[in-house]
């Protein structure tokens, strides 16, 4: 699945022969799962050095490989009838940012230590559609429309690719009339609890899937704590993790 979207190497290039893409991908998966530092990646595993895998991650992210892989897997799930477009769920979660970098800030839930926040939108069944990383002190509601607009066009069914759910479910952190109007302009019904009023009945029973998906994302130790100073490389790992969750769902089916 991933091989067709990898950027090709020049037929004639100076220097030694590059490490095979499959081995570098295995090295990236090892780092994603374990959270190990690049310089500590064991050469005995045959993945190449940590610097080699880091450069391959940078090269593939610049070519859009991980976002494209995620989109392909979403299309496979859509063709199999596994995507629930009747509703989507949004939520956010804080992570510690050990080395600082772009999109970091004082965390309001971690004694103002430097952190980031993952903003996530899933379909009605908990399949991740888009992840956005911001500073830890960014309000959840500010990313509502960015999450909706960031969902890639998903093919797999007859007709035009789809990227809009019928409804969007959110807690009181997403209570904003301007954003409700923005969702309506996009043809999406906003089902969001209002501040100062009782929660919408049974909303929690429908929204639990996004919290479940956060648990799956943060099982990847490289995402549970952010180590990359560069935002694009952290986003590369986030997209790869989303693709792996989609792959597991597809294989389970």
ABEGO torsion letter per residue (X at the ends): XAAAABBBBBABBBEBBBBBAAAAAAAAAAAAAAGBBAAABBAAAGAEBAAAAAAAAAAAAAAGAAAAAAAAAAAAAAAAGABBAABBBBBBBBBBBAAEEBGBBBBAAAGGBBBBBBBBBBBAAGBBABBBBBBAABBAAAAAAAAAAABBBBBGBBEBBBABBABBBBBAAABBAAAAAAAAAAGBBBBBBBBGBBBBBGAAAAAAAAAAAAAAAAABAAAABBABABAAAAAAAAAAAAAAAAAAAAAAX
